[in-house]
Amino acid sequence: MQRHYDCIPNSIPYPKDEITEQFYCNASWNPFTNSVSWMLALAIRQSYEEIYLYGVEMEHETEYVYQARGVVYFIGLAMGMGIKVVVPSTCQLMKAKYLYGYETGRLDEDIEKINKRQGELAVQRANAERQLNEAQSFYHQTQGACRENDLLIRRIMLYDYSGREEIKKDQK
C-alpha cells in the first residue's frame, strides 16, 4: 500500500523511495509506468529467484502501449540478474515474430498478405455499400407504395357504396 492504514492492520507501506533510488528513477528516466512495474521492482529488490507473470498481456493499443515499456524493462533487468521470469506462451509481451536483420523476408511476406487482405476487404466494403444503397432505395420505394395504398384505402372509405357519388367530408 502507499502507506499503512489502521483499518487494515496488516498493511505495509510500499518502499517507494528505496525502490526509485535503487532503480535510478528520476525526471528523465521513469520505468514505473504501471502497477506491474512496481511489483516487479519489489520482487527484484526482495531477491526472488523466479517471477511468474500471468494476466499481464500489455496488448491493448490505447491503454498499454506506453505501460509495457516499464514491464519489459523490469523483465529484462530481472533476467539479467539471473532471475527466472516465466511468461505464458500465449502472452505477446516481449515476443517478436522475426529476428530483426535475419528474417525480414518473412515480415515482407506478412505485409504482402495484409495488403492483399486489405484489398479484399475494400472490395467487400464497396459491395456492402452498394447492397446497402440498393436496400435503402427498395425500402423507400416500398414506403412510397404503402403511402399510395393508404391513400387508395381512404378514397374507398369515403366513397358511397351505393355507387352514386363520393361522400363529401362536410356531409358526415
C-alpha positions as CSV (number, residue, x, y, z in Angstrom):
1,M,0.0,0.0,0.0
2,Q,1.1,3.6,-0.4
3,R,1.0,3.9,3.4
4,H,-0.1,2.0,6.5
5,Y,-3.8,2.1,7.2
6,D,-5.0,1.5,10.8
7,C,-8.2,0.0,9.4
8,I,-6.1,-2.6,7.6
9,P,-3.7,-3.8,10.4
10,N,-1.5,-5.9,8.1
11,S,-1.0,-3.1,5.5
12,I,2.7,-2.3,4.9
13,P,3.8,0.8,3.1
14,Y,5.5,0.2,-0.2
15,P,9.2,1.2,-0.1
16,K,8.8,3.7,-2.9
17,D,11.9,5.9,-2.0
18,E,14.2,2.9,-1.7
19,I,12.8,1.3,-4.9
20,T,13.1,4.5,-7.0
21,E,16.6,5.1,-5.7
22,Q,17.7,1.5,-6.4
23,F,16.4,1.6,-10.0
24,Y,17.6,5.2,-10.7
25,C,14.2,6.7,-11.2
26,N,14.4,10.5,-12.0
27,A,12.7,13.1,-14.0
28,S,14.2,11.9,-17.3
29,W,14.1,8.2,-16.5
30,N,10.9,6.6,-15.2
31,P,10.3,2.8,-15.7
32,F,7.3,2.9,-13.3
33,T,4.6,3.1,-15.9
34,N,2.0,0.8,-14.1
35,S,1.5,-1.3,-11.0
36,V,3.1,-4.4,-12.6
37,S,6.4,-2.4,-12.9
38,W,6.2,-1.6,-9.2
39,M,5.5,-5.3,-8.3
40,L,8.4,-6.5,-10.5
41,A,10.8,-3.9,-8.9
42,L,9.8,-5.1,-5.4
43,A,10.2,-8.8,-6.4
44,I,13.7,-8.0,-7.7
45,R,14.5,-6.0,-4.5
46,Q,13.3,-8.9,-2.4
47,S,15.6,-11.3,-4.3
48,Y,13.0,-13.6,-5.7
49,E,14.6,-16.4,-7.7
50,E,11.5,-16.9,-10.0
51,I,8.8,-14.5,-11.2
52,Y,5.7,-15.7,-12.9
53,L,3.6,-13.2,-14.9
54,Y,0.0,-14.3,-15.6
55,G,-2.6,-11.9,-17.0
56,V,0.0,-9.3,-18.0
57,E,-0.7,-9.1,-21.7
58,M,0.0,-5.4,-22.3
59,E,-1.6,-5.7,-25.8
60,H,-4.4,-3.1,-25.8
61,E,-3.4,-0.4,-28.2
62,T,-4.6,2.6,-26.1
63,E,-4.1,1.5,-22.6
64,Y,-0.8,-0.4,-22.5
65,V,1.4,0.8,-25.3
66,Y,3.3,3.1,-23.1
67,Q,2.9,1.0,-20.0
68,A,4.5,-2.1,-21.5
69,R,7.9,-0.3,-21.6
70,G,8.3,-0.4,-17.8
71,V,7.3,-4.1,-17.6
72,V,9.7,-5.1,-20.4
73,Y,12.5,-3.1,-18.7
74,F,12.0,-4.9,-15.4
75,I,11.7,-8.3,-17.0
76,G,15.0,-7.7,-18.8
77,L,16.6,-6.4,-15.6
78,A,15.4,-9.5,-13.7
79,M,16.6,-11.9,-16.4
80,G,19.9,-10.1,-16.5
81,M,20.3,-10.6,-12.7
82,G,19.7,-14.3,-13.2
83,I,16.1,-14.3,-12.0
84,K,13.9,-16.8,-13.9
85,V,10.9,-14.9,-15.5
86,V,8.1,-17.0,-16.8
87,V,5.5,-15.6,-19.2
88,P,2.7,-17.8,-20.6
89,S,3.2,-18.9,-24.2
90,T,0.1,-17.1,-25.2
91,C,1.3,-13.7,-23.9
92,Q,2.7,-11.4,-26.6
93,L,4.8,-9.4,-24.2
94,M,8.5,-9.5,-25.2
95,K,7.8,-11.6,-28.3
96,A,8.6,-10.9,-31.8
97,K,7.7,-12.9,-34.9
98,Y,11.1,-12.3,-36.6
99,L,14.7,-12.0,-35.8
100,Y,15.5,-8.4,-36.8
101,G,18.0,-8.3,-39.6
102,Y,17.8,-12.0,-40.3
103,E,14.2,-12.8,-41.0
104,T,12.9,-9.7,-42.8
105,G,11.7,-11.8,-45.7
106,R,9.1,-13.3,-43.5
107,L,8.0,-9.8,-42.5
108,D,7.7,-8.8,-46.2
109,E,5.5,-11.9,-46.8
110,D,3.2,-11.0,-43.9
111,I,2.9,-7.4,-45.1
112,E,2.1,-8.7,-48.6
113,K,-0.7,-10.9,-47.1
114,I,-2.0,-8.0,-45.0
115,N,-2.1,-5.7,-48.1
116,K,-3.9,-8.4,-50.1
117,R,-6.4,-8.8,-47.3
118,Q,-6.9,-5.0,-47.2
119,G,-7.7,-5.1,-50.9
120,E,-10.2,-7.9,-50.4
121,L,-11.8,-6.0,-47.6
122,A,-12.1,-2.9,-49.7
123,V,-14.0,-4.8,-52.4
124,Q,-16.3,-6.4,-49.7
125,R,-16.9,-2.9,-48.2
126,A,-17.8,-1.5,-51.7
127,N,-20.2,-4.4,-52.3
128,A,-21.8,-3.9,-48.9
129,E,-22.2,-0.2,-49.6
130,R,-23.8,-1.0,-53.0
131,Q,-26.2,-3.5,-51.4
132,L,-27.0,-1.0,-48.6
133,N,-27.8,1.7,-51.2
134,E,-30.0,-0.8,-53.1
135,A,-31.8,-1.9,-49.9
136,Q,-32.4,1.7,-48.9
137,S,-33.7,2.5,-52.4
138,F,-36.0,-0.5,-52.2
139,Y,-37.1,0.5,-48.7
140,H,-38.1,4.0,-49.9
141,Q,-39.9,2.6,-52.9
142,T,-41.8,0.2,-50.6
143,Q,-42.6,3.0,-48.2
144,G,-43.9,5.2,-51.0
145,A,-46.1,2.3,-52.3
146,C,-47.5,1.8,-48.8
147,R,-48.4,5.5,-48.6
148,E,-50.1,5.3,-52.0
149,N,-52.0,2.2,-50.8
150,D,-53.1,4.1,-47.7
151,L,-54.5,6.9,-49.9
152,L,-56.4,4.4,-52.0
153,I,-57.9,2.9,-48.9
154,R,-59.0,6.4,-47.6
155,R,-60.6,7.2,-51.0
156,I,-62.5,3.9,-50.9
157,M,-63.7,4.6,-47.4
158,L,-65.0,8.0,-48.4
159,Y,-67.0,6.6,-51.4
160,D,-70.7,5.9,-51.1
161,Y,-71.0,2.2,-51.8
162,S,-74.4,2.5,-53.4
163,G,-72.4,3.7,-56.4
164,R,-73.9,7.1,-56.6
165,E,-71.0,9.5,-55.6
166,E,-68.2,10.2,-53.3
167,I,-69.3,11.4,-49.8
168,K,-68.1,14.9,-49.1
169,K,-66.3,15.5,-45.8
170,D,-68.8,18.2,-44.7
171,Q,-71.8,15.8,-45.2
172,K,-70.6,13.5,-42.4
